[in-house]
Amino acid sequence: MSDQPYKFSFDWREAARLALVSRLMDELEERELTPQGHVTYQFSARGHELGQLLIAQLLTRPMDAASVYYRSRPFMLGSGLTAEEALASDMARAGGMSAGRDVGVVFNMPRRGRALVLPMAADVASQYTPAAGWAQAIRYRHDHLGETDTAGSIAVVFGGEGSVAGNGFWAALTMATTLRLPLLFVIEDNNYAISVRSWLQTPGSNIAANLASFQNLAIWDGDGCDPLVTAGLVESAVAHVRTWDGPALLRLTVPRLSGHSSVDNQAYKSDDERAAEWARDPIAALRAFLVPAQMDKGEWDALEKEAAGEVARARDAALAQPQADPAEVTSRVWAAGSPKPAAGGLAAEGIAQSPTTDAPNPPDPRRLTMVEAIRRTLDVELSVNPRCLVFGEDVGHKGGVHAATLGLHAKHGEARVFDTSLSEEGIIGRAVGMALAGLMPVPEMQFRKYADPATEQLHNIGSLRWRTAGRFAAPLVVRMPGGFRRIGDPWHSVTDEAAFIHSVGWRVAYPSNAEDAVGLLRAALRGDDPVMFFEHRAMLDAASARRPYPGDDYALPFGRGRVVRLGEALTVVTWGAMVERCEAAAEQVGASIEIIDLRSLVPWDEEMVLTSVRKTSRCLIVHEDFQLAGFGAEIAAIIVEKAFLDLDAPVQRLAAPSIPVPFNTALMDWMIPRVEQIREWMEWLLAY
């Protein structure tokens, strides 16, 4: 579909004024603020203004939201961002949208009468899958929570033509078309990804043409500089998506009239190319469209003067703002101590979670396996929280390859427990959008190694509250089985918890038994922070991990370790599958050995460990992950820092060498700390 006549009564005066404001801000930053050092990293939207501003005017429904990218400042202005906020963000001042924490064009914005703007990340193509998650949440809230006022709401995601080569684009496209989500893809094609021409991103340089045969996808394609054409395209595409009959893709061809950023001089473009781009300037086209048909020259001149005055006042106000306060830079990572977010999670919706207790109250003495305990906890939480959704590869009809969701799809239905396409980027990105839309998503990564394609999204989730200065939050629980079982291999047996321990803003749980799995999982599901919940494959059905179910309200606070075995002569610190092996080794030694199961790694029970070490004067740390830069190194460092004078022996670590987990069983057994190895280190430390 190409250019369409439009019926919506666009506010052309607003569009013109904001286009001029956007252009003047770009020119001000390029010519003055960046050379003067007030702006250190500038991205221009020159040439991209028209379509963005018209789309902004159409997004007025209660759950309309947009996921944007670094060239989207005109859309932000059209959605309610002030010129002062925009300039303050680029100057990294306290009054910017991230309070100086993020790049000025990495946008976020609560709803201001138009679209809510999802917190973006600067990773190319990372904006797409959260938008798909928001679109799915719109349908869920309408169809299953009965929120009829959400009818017709949509999600819009903006991106340049370079981003369509990214995993996030294709993952979101698959989700949107298979589920017929109310999602509009807006691709602003300026023919360059920095200096890489579009034919290297897309065969034939036209993603709209290439997707013309894609099932369940409506296509619009045309000039993003001609006001009449652009208005018809924008209105038609938005109207189609509002019918909830499936997604659409709108490709607008636009010029990029500045370099990719302030450090790009566009030397790769010829003079003729630059002249051709300027001949398509949408603001010149907008003026020709409006003058004299809808306003006279004097009115346009007055608009220019009004915009210039607005930008000058915004510049002065932004320059007068204080710099961000260094004393606040470590705040707003966690829900505790942060303000209530404007969007994200149940707290932002004003929904209180069911109360919990940290006192186990088993309804019967039967001992459950860990996988049974996880399944029962998910079942309870799905029952008490209608906003809880469990999804991932094979978690629906099959019940999960580890059987952790067996029967939940049949009991709670397709909308609550469902299978996804085989895209970890899609699974986690979707979860971000759902969490921002007020749901509690529980995505499963089928194995720890399978999470690698989603690490970009995973690492960005934890910092989301911090990056938005507390305006947004994305509480969710990622279940992640891993570790050895009866056999191992490099793809299914990875642990590598240290990668996520090092990631900002994640709580990390690693239970070793069924009772702790219930407590930590429930605490995660009724909490307000993102949680990485590791499920060790060897413990899922291990006899040593079986415990009575501790009750439907039992929750274990994070950061509370467990003394598995009391002792006076040696402290052993461990977690996960190594708890069982350390207990076995201590029984063989027969000495007074204290074993601490940390249970959660972020936060970890530092005080329990230090108290024990001060008592025993010796410490052995045992874990399955690599020894090199493993979490044991952090524990050892804290012990040396805070209990050095209490030590009678060097702190020792026993962990895996830096090699993948072997497939051969004998090789796997050699790699992972064995009972006899643990015993030998215990004996060495006791004799030191």
C-alpha positions in Angstrom: 0.0 0.0 0.0 1.4 3.4 -0.9 0.2 7.0 -0.3 -3.4 7.3 1.1 -5.6 10.3 1.5 -6.0 11.2 5.1 -9.2 11.9 7.1 -7.8 12.7 10.6 -7.7 16.4 11.4 -4.0 16.8 12.1 -2.9 19.8 14.0 -0.6 21.1 11.3 0.4 24.2 13.3 1.6 22.0 16.2 3.5 19.8 13.7 5.2 22.8 12.1 6.1 24.4 15.4 7.6 21.2 16.9 9.4 20.4 13.6 11.0 23.8 13.8 11.8 23.4 17.6 13.4 20.0 16.9 15.4 21.4 14.0 16.6 24.5 15.9 17.7 22.3 18.9 19.7 20.0 16.6 21.4 23.0 15.0 22.0 24.7 18.4 23.6 21.5 19.7 25.7 21.0 16.5 26.9 24.6 16.2 27.2 25.8 19.8 26.5 23.4 22.7 28.7 20.5 21.4 31.7 22.6 20.4 31.4 24.5 23.8 31.4 21.1 25.6 27.9 21.4 27.1 26.8 18.4 25.0 29.4 15.6 24.7 27.5 13.2 22.5 24.9 14.5 20.1 22.5 12.7 17.7 20.5 14.8 15.2 17.0 14.0 13.9 17.3 16.5 11.0 15.2 15.1 8.1 13.2 12.7 10.3 10.8 15.1 11.8 7.5 14.9 9.8 6.3 11.3 10.2 7.3 11.1 13.9 5.3 14.2 14.8 2.2 13.1 12.9 2.3 9.7 14.5 2.6 11.3 17.9 -0.7 13.1 17.4 -2.5 9.8 16.8 -1.4 8.0 19.9 -4.0 9.1 22.5 -5.6 5.8 23.6 -5.1 4.7 27.3 -2.5 2.0 26.6 -0.9 3.5 23.5 2.9 3.2 23.9 5.9 3.7 21.7 9.4 2.1 21.7 11.8 4.5 20.2 15.5 4.9 19.2 18.1 7.6 19.2 16.7 9.5 16.2 13.3 9.9 17.8 13.4 13.3 19.5 10.7 14.8 17.3 8.3 12.1 18.4 9.3 12.7 22.0 8.4 16.4 21.6 5.1 15.5 20.0 4.4 13.2 22.9 5.0 15.8 25.6 8.7 16.1 26.1 9.6 19.8 26.7 12.5 21.5 24.9 14.1 22.2 28.3 14.0 18.5 29.2 15.4 17.5 25.8 18.3 19.9 26.1 18.9 19.1 29.8 19.0 15.4 28.9 21.7 16.0 26.2 23.6 18.2 28.7 23.4 15.4 31.3 21.8 17.8 33.8 19.7 16.8 36.8 16.5 17.7 35.1 17.0 15.5 32.1 14.9 12.3 31.6 17.6 10.1 33.2 19.0 12.7 35.6 22.4 12.5 33.8 22.6 8.7 34.0 22.2 7.9 30.4 22.8 9.3 26.9 20.5 12.2 26.3 18.7 10.6 23.4 18.2 7.3 25.2 14.6 8.2 25.9 11.9 7.2 28.4 8.8 9.1 29.4 5.6 8.3 31.3 2.3 9.1 29.6 1.6 12.8 29.1 -1.7 12.6 27.3 -0.2 10.8 24.4 1.9 7.7 24.1 3.9 6.3 27.0 7.4 5.9 25.8 9.0 2.6 26.9 12.5 3.0 28.3 14.9 2.4 25.5 18.4 1.0 25.4 21.1 2.2 23.0 21.6 -1.3 21.6 20.6 -1.4 17.9 17.3 -3.3 17.4 16.7 -3.8 21.1 13.6 -1.6 21.0 11.5 -4.1 19.0 10.8 -7.0 21.3 9.7 -5.0 24.3 7.2 -3.3 22.0 5.8 -6.7 21.1 5.6 -7.6 24.7 3.6 -4.4 25.4 1.3 -5.2 22.5 0.7 -8.6 23.9 0.0 -7.1 27.3 -2.6 -4.8 25.8 -4.5 -7.8 24.5 -4.1 -9.7 27.7 -5.3 -6.9 29.9 -8.4 -6.4 27.6 -9.3 -10.1 26.9 -8.4 -11.6 30.3 -8.4 -8.9 32.9 -11.6 -7.3 31.5 -10.1 -3.8 31.0 -12.4 -2.7 28.2 -10.9 0.8 28.0 -7.8 -0.6 26.5 -9.7 -1.5 23.3 -8.0 -0.2 20.2 -4.7 0.7 22.0 -1.6 -0.1 20.1 2.2 -0.2 20.4 4.4 1.6 17.9 8.1 0.9 17.5 10.5 3.1 15.6 13.8 2.1 14.0 16.2 2.9 11.2 16.6 0.7 8.2 19.9 -0.5 9.6 18.2 -2.0 12.6 16.1 -4.4 10.4 19.2 -6.6 10.2 19.1 -7.1 14.0 17.8 -10.1 15.9 15.4 -8.0 17.8 13.6 -6.9 14.6 13.0 -10.4 13.3 12.1 -11.8 16.8 9.4 -9.1 17.2 8.2 -9.5 13.7 7.7 -13.2 14.3 5.8 -12.6 17.5 3.6 -9.9 16.1 2.6 -11.8 13.0 2.1 -15.2 14.6 0.0 -13.7 17.5 -1.5 -10.9 15.3 -0.5 -8.3 17.8 -1.5 -4.6 17.7 2.0 -3.5 16.8 3.1 -0.9 14.2 6.7 -1.1 12.9 7.8 2.3 11.7 11.1 2.0 9.7 12.7 5.4 8.8 14.9 4.6 5.9 17.6 7.2 5.3 19.8 4.7 3.4 22.7 4.8 5.8 23.6 3.0 9.1 26.4 5.4 10.0 28.2 4.9 6.7 26.9 1.4 5.8 24.5 1.7 2.9 21.1 0.1 3.1 21.7 -2.6 0.4 24.2 -4.2 2.9 21.4 -4.4 5.5 18.5 -5.5 3.2 18.6 -7.1 -0.2 17.2 -4.6 -2.7 17.4 -1.9 0.0 13.6 -2.0 0.8 12.4 -4.0 3.8 8.8 -3.2 3.0 9.1 -4.8 -0.5 10.8 -7.9 0.9 8.1 -8.4 3.5 5.2 -8.0 1.1 4.4 -11.7 1.2 4.7 -12.0 5.0 1.6 -13.6 6.5 -0.6 -11.4 8.8 1.5 -8.2 8.1 0.0 -5.1 6.4 2.5 -3.0 4.5 2.7 0.8 3.9 5.6 2.3 2.0 6.2 5.8 0.8 7.8 9.3 1.1 8.3 10.5 4.6 9.0 14.1 3.5 5.8 14.9 1.6 3.2 16.1 4.2 0.2 14.9 2.2 1.6 11.5 1.4 3.1 11.0 4.9 -0.2 12.0 6.6 -2.1 9.4 4.5 0.4 6.7 5.2 0.6 7.3 8.9 -3.2 7.5 9.4 -3.9 4.4 7.4 -1.3 2.3 9.1 -2.3 3.4 12.6 -6.0 2.8 11.8 -5.3 -0.7 10.6 -3.4 -1.7 13.7 -6.2 -0.2 15.9 -8.6 -2.8 14.4 -6.5 -5.5 16.2 -6.5 -7.5 13.0 -2.7 -7.8 13.0 0.5 -5.8 12.9 1.6 -3.4 10.2 4.9 -2.1 8.9 5.3 1.5 7.7 8.4 2.4 5.8 9.1 6.1 5.4 11.9 7.2 3.2 13.6 10.2 4.8 17.0 12.0 4.4 19.6 12.1 7.2 20.7 15.7 6.9 23.4 15.4 9.6 26.0 12.9 10.4 25.2 9.8 12.4 26.3 11.7 15.5 28.4 14.7 16.4 31.6 12.9 15.6 30.6 11.8 12.1 31.4 14.3 9.3 29.7 12.2 6.5 32.9 12.2 4.4 31.5 9.0 2.7 28.8 11.0 1.0 29.4 12.9 -2.2 28.4 16.6 -2.6 25.7 15.5 -5.0 24.2 13.1 -2.5 24.1 15.7 0.2 22.5 18.2 -2.2 19.9 15.6 -3.1 19.1 15.0 0.6 18.7 18.6 1.3 16.3 18.9 -1.7 14.0 16.6 0.3 14.1 18.6 3.5 10.7 17.8 5.1 10.5 21.2 6.9 10.8 23.0 3.5 8.1 20.6 2.2 5.9 21.3 5.2 6.2 25.1 4.7 5.3 24.7 1.0 2.3 22.6 2.0 1.0 25.0 4.6 1.9 28.4 2.9 -0.3 29.9 1.5 -2.9 27.1 1.6 -3.4 26.9 5.3 -1.5 29.9 6.7 0.1 33.0 5.2 3.8 33.8 5.2 3.5 36.0 8.2 2.0 33.2 10.3 4.9 30.9 9.3 7.4 33.6 10.1 5.7 34.0 13.5 5.9 30.2 14.1 9.7 30.3 13.3 10.1 33.2 15.8 8.0 31.4 18.4 10.1 28.2 18.0 13.3 30.2 18.2 12.2 31.8 21.4 11.2 28.5 22.9 14.5 26.9 22.1 16.5 29.9 23.4 14.5 29.9 26.7 15.0 26.1 27.0 18.7 26.5 26.4 19.1 29.1 29.1 16.9 27.1 31.6 18.8 23.8 30.9 22.2 25.6 31.3 21.0 26.9 34.6 20.1 23.5 35.9 22.4 21.9 38.4 24.7 19.1 37.4 23.6 15.6 38.5 24.4 14.9 42.1 27.2 12.3 42.5 25.8 11.4 46.0 22.7 10.0 44.2 24.5 8.0 41.5 24.2 4.6 43.3 20.5 5.1 44.2 17.5 3.8 42.4 18.9 0.4 41.5 16.5 -1.5 43.7 12.8 -1.1 44.5 13.7 -0.5 48.1 14.6 3.1 48.6 13.3 4.1 45.1 10.2 6.1 44.4 7.1 4.3 43.2 7.6 4.0 39.4 5.2 5.7 37.0 5.0 2.4 35.1 6.3 -1.1 35.5 5.2 -4.0 37.7 2.3 -4.4 40.0 3.5 -1.6 42.4 3.0 1.0 39.7 -0.5 -0.3 39.1 -1.3 0.1 42.9 -1.8 -3.6 43.3 -0.7 -5.2 46.5 0.7 -8.7 46.5 -0.5 -11.4 48.8 1.2 -11.3 52.2 4.0 -13.9 52.9 5.6 -15.5 55.9 9.2 -16.7 56.4 8.0 -19.5 58.7 7.5 -22.8 56.9 4.2 -24.4 57.5 4.1 -27.7 55.6 0.5 -28.9 55.0 1.7 -32.5 54.8 5.0 -34.3 55.5 5.4 -35.7 52.0 8.8 -34.7 50.6 8.6 -33.1 47.2 11.4 -33.1 44.6 12.6 -29.7 43.7 10.9 -29.8 40.3 7.6 -30.6 42.0 8.1 -27.8 44.5 8.8 -25.3 41.6 5.7 -26.5 39.7 3.5 -26.2 42.8 4.7 -22.7 43.5 4.1 -21.6 40.0 0.6 -23.1 40.1 -0.2 -21.2 43.4 1.1 -17.9 42.1 -0.8 -18.2 38.8 -3.9 -18.8 40.9 -3.5 -15.8 43.2 -2.1 -13.4 40.7 -4.0 -13.0 37.4 -1.2 -10.9 36.0 1.3 -13.7 36.3 2.3 -15.3 32.9 4.6 -18.3 32.4 6.2 -18.8 29.0 9.1 -20.1 27.1 10.2 -22.8 24.7 8.1 -26.0 25.3 6.6 -24.8 28.6 3.0 -25.1 27.4 1.6 -28.4 26.1 4.7 -30.4 26.8 5.1 -29.0 30.3 8.8 -28.0 29.9 11.7 -30.2 29.0 12.4 -30.4 32.8 8.7 -31.0 33.6 8.6 -27.8 35.8 5.4 -26.6 34.1 3.7 -29.9 33.6 -0.1 -29.5 33.7 -0.1 -25.8 34.2 -1.1 -25.1 30.6 -4.1 -27.3 30.9 -5.2 -25.8 34.2 -4.5 -22.1 33.6 -5.0 -21.8 29.8 -3.1 -20.7 26.7 -3.1 -17.1 27.7 -1.4 -17.7 31.0 1.1 -20.6 30.3 2.2 -20.6 26.7 4.9 -21.7 24.2 7.0 -19.1 22.4 9.0 -19.1 19.2 12.5 -20.3 19.5 14.1 -16.9 20.1 15.6 -16.1 23.5 15.8 -12.4 22.5 12.1 -12.6 21.8 11.3 -14.4 25.1 13.2 -11.9 27.3 12.4 -8.8 25.3 8.7 -9.7 25.3 9.0 -10.1 29.1 10.3 -6.5 29.4 7.4 -5.1 27.6 4.9 -7.1 29.7 6.6 -6.1 32.9 6.4 -2.4 31.9 2.7 -2.9 31.1 2.0 -4.1 34.7 2.2 -7.8 34.3 4.4 -10.3 36.2 6.2 -12.3 33.4 8.0 -15.5 34.3 10.0 -16.4 31.2 12.0 -19.7 31.1 15.4 -20.0 29.5 15.4 -23.7 28.7 19.1 -24.0 29.6 21.6 -21.4 30.9 23.6 -21.5 27.7 20.5 -20.8 25.7 20.3 -17.4 27.4 23.3 -16.2 25.5 21.3 -14.7 22.5 19.2 -12.7 25.1 22.1 -11.3 27.2 21.7 -7.9 25.7 18.1 -7.7 27.0 19.0 -9.4 30.2 21.8 -7.0 31.1 19.6 -4.0 30.3 16.7 -5.1 32.4 18.5 -4.8 35.7 19.7 -1.3 35.0 16.3 -0.1 33.7 15.1 1.4 37.0 18.5 3.2 37.5 18.7 4.4 33.9 15.3 6.0 34.1 16.0 7.6 37.6 13.2 5.5 39.1 10.5 6.4 36.6 10.2 2.9 35.3 10.7 -0.6 36.6 10.6 -4.1 35.0 10.2 -6.7 37.8 10.1 -10.2 36.4 11.5 -13.6 37.2 13.7 -15.5 34.7 13.8 -19.2 35.5 17.1 -20.7 34.2 17.9 -24.4 34.6 21.6 -25.3 34.2 24.5 -27.3 35.5 25.5 -30.9 35.1 23.1 -33.8 35.5 23.8 -37.5 34.8 25.8 -36.4 31.8 27.2 -33.0 30.7 28.1 -31.1 27.5 29.1 -27.6 26.6 25.6 -26.5 25.7 23.2 -27.8 28.4 25.4 -28.0 31.5 26.7 -24.5 31.8 26.2 -22.7 35.1 28.0 -19.3 34.7 26.0 -17.5 37.3 28.9 -15.0 37.7 27.9 -13.3 34.5 24.5 -12.3 36.0 25.9 -11.6 39.4 28.0 -9.0 37.8 25.0 -7.5 36.0 23.5 -4.4 37.6 20.1 -4.7 39.4 19.5 -8.4 39.3 18.7 -10.4 42.4 20.1 -13.9 41.9 18.7 -17.0 43.6 20.4 -20.4 43.6 18.5 -22.9 45.8 19.8 -26.4 46.7 16.6 -28.0 47.9 12.8 -27.9 47.4 11.9 -25.8 50.4 14.4 -23.1 49.5 13.2 -23.2 45.9 9.7 -22.5 47.0 10.7 -19.7 49.3 13.0 -17.9 46.9 10.7 -18.3 43.9 7.7 -16.9 45.8 9.8 -14.0 47.2 10.8 -13.3 43.6 7.2 -13.6 42.2 5.8 -11.3 44.9 8.7 -8.8 44.7 9.4 -5.6 42.8 12.9 -6.4 41.4 14.0 -8.5 38.5 15.2 -12.0 39.7 17.4 -14.6 38.0 16.3 -17.9 39.4 18.8 -20.7 38.8 17.4 -24.2 38.9 20.2 -26.8 39.1 19.4 -29.8 36.9 21.0 -32.3 39.2 18.9 -31.1 42.1 15.6 -31.1 40.3 15.0 -34.8 41.3 17.9 -35.4 43.7 16.9 -37.3 46.9 19.0 -34.9 49.0 17.0 -31.9 47.7 13.6 -33.3 48.7 11.6 -31.4 51.3 8.0 -31.0 52.5 6.2 -28.2 50.7 6.4 -25.2 53.2 3.1 -23.7 52.4 1.4 -21.3 49.9 2.5 -18.2 51.7 6.1 -19.2 52.5 8.7 -16.8 51.1 12.4 -16.8 51.9 14.0 -13.3 52.0 16.9 -12.8 49.7 20.3 -12.5 51.4 19.6 -15.0 54.1 21.9 -18.0 54.1 21.4 -21.3 55.8 23.7 -23.2 58.2 23.5 -26.7 56.8 25.9 -28.2 59.3 27.3 -26.6 62.5 31.0 -26.7 63.2 33.9 -25.1 65.0 37.0 -26.0 63.0 36.3 -25.0 59.4 33.7 -22.9 57.4 32.6 -24.1 54.0 30.7 -21.7 51.8 28.8 -23.1 48.9 25.5 -23.2 46.9 23.5 -25.2 44.4 24.5 -28.8 43.7 27.8 -28.4 45.6 25.9 -28.3 49.0 25.1 -32.0 48.7 28.8 -32.8 47.9 30.2 -30.6 50.7 27.9 -32.4 53.1 29.1 -35.8 51.9 32.7 -34.7 52.1 32.3 -33.4 55.7 30.8 -36.7 56.8 33.8 -38.5 55.5 36.2 -36.1 57.3 34.3 -36.4 60.5 35.6 -33.1 61.9 33.6 -30.1 63.2 32.9 -28.5 59.9 30.4 -25.7 59.4 28.7 -25.6 56.0 26.8 -22.5 54.8 24.4 -22.7 51.8 24.2 -19.1 50.6 20.8 -19.8 48.8 20.9 -16.3 47.1 24.0 -14.8 45.6 22.7 -11.2 45.1 22.4 -10.3 47.8 24.5 -12.8 49.8 24.6 -13.3 53.5 27.9 -11.7 54.2 27.3 -11.4 57.9 26.6 -15.1 58.3 29.8 -16.0 56.5 31.9 -13.5 58.5 30.5 -14.7 61.8 31.3 -18.3 60.9 34.8 -17.5 59.7 35.6 -15.5 62.9 34.5 -18.6 64.8 36.4 -21.2 62.8 39.4 -19.2 61.5 39.4 -21.2 58.3 37.3 -21.1 55.1 36.9 -23.2 52.0 34.6 -21.9 49.2 33.2 -24.5 46.7 31.3 -23.8 43.6 30.6 -25.3 40.2 31.2 -22.2 38.0 34.7 -21.4 36.8 37.2 -20.5 39.5 38.6 -17.7 37.3 36.6 -14.6 38.3 33.9 -16.8 39.8 31.8 -15.6 42.7 34.0 -17.4 45.2 36.6 -14.7 44.5 34.2 -12.0 45.8 33.5 -14.0 48.9 37.2 -14.6 49.5 38.0 -10.9 49.0 35.3 -9.9 51.6 36.7 -12.4 54.1 40.2 -11.1 53.6 39.1 -7.5 53.8 36.9 -7.9 56.9 38.1 -10.9 58.8 41.8 -11.1 57.9 43.1 -11.1 61.5 40.7 -13.9 62.5 42.2 -16.3 59.9 44.6 -19.1 60.8 44.9 -20.4 57.2 44.6 -18.9 53.7 41.1 -18.8 52.3 40.8 -21.5 49.6 38.6 -21.9 46.6 37.6 -25.1 44.9 35.8 -24.6 41.6 35.9 -25.6 37.9 38.8 -25.0 35.5 38.1 -22.6 32.6 36.9 -25.2 30.0 33.4 -26.1 28.7 31.6 -28.9 30.4 32.7 -32.1 28.6 30.2 -34.6 27.1 32.3 -37.6 28.2 31.0 -38.6 31.7 34.5 -39.3 33.0 35.8 -35.9 31.8 32.8 -34.1 33.2 33.3 -35.8 36.6 36.9 -34.7 36.5 36.0 -31.0 35.8 33.3 -30.5 38.5 34.5 -30.4 42.1 34.2 -34.0 43.4 33.5 -35.2 46.9 37.0 -36.6 47.3 38.5 -33.3 46.2 36.4 -31.4 48.6 37.4 -33.8 51.4 41.1 -33.4 50.6 40.8 -29.6 50.8 38.9 -29.8 54.0 41.7 -32.0 55.5 44.4 -29.7 54.2 42.8 -26.6 55.8 42.2 -28.4 59.1 45.8 -29.5 59.2 47.3 -26.1 58.2 
